[in-house]
Amino acid sequence: MKNDIKVQRVILNLTQQELAEKIGVSRQTINALEAGKYIPSTVLALKLSKLFDKPVNEIFELEAND
Amino acid sequence: MKTNFLFPYRFKKVSGILFVISFVLLALLYIIGEFGTFEFKAKVFSIAGGSGLLGDEGDFYWLETSITDELLMLLVIPSGIIYAFSKEKFEDELLNTIRLNSLAWATIANYTIILFGYLFIYGIVFLNVLMFAMVSQLLIFIILFRYRMFRFYKTEGNEERY
């Protein structure tokens, strides 16, 4: 699964730490998300969607092998 | 969102210290063996089996025996469980994933070791394998999870705003 959390975060001018605090996770989780190493729960995806003011399927995108 | 049960974070440090101390004492007790030098004797209730390896004084009776190892086990297992399953300072879902993954690998590693011991260790020495099996899964899980958490906390972040 691909995501453009990093792009959205930069648009909002937030560091990983600031984004992490806003949605109540650790900085390491944001780091793993951006690196594509971790697929978030629905709750976390919806929190990101709310913060970025974008539908979830515009932030996350399925890849061929999913 | 509340997902699973864990002991509070404030128990972590004290249970960790207790676990290490009692585990080291227990290991020492078995390395020294023949609980000669320090032992507490007490009357305990035996459901089955007697003092000594082959002792068999019947079932359901009171038995006078050394309880040093029982006392230590009573510390090792609860403190280990609490230490292993207490919250981190900051809980989040990635951490939960790491915990579950460590638990799965610890179980696999533990049973691999036990199976190996079962296949290649015979006779009275096999009792050592059984003793190890009492605490091994907990021990392997704690070591594996702490190692993963150590690496998790060390992860370099990308702090640039671009």
Interface residues (C-beta under 8 A of the other chain):
Chain A: K6 V10 N13 L14 T15 Q16 Q17 G24 V25 S26 R27 Q28 T29 I30 N31 A32 E34 Y38 P40 S41 V43 L44
Chain B: M1 F90 D92 E93 L94 L95 T97 F152 Y153 T155 E156 G157 N158 E159 R161 Y162
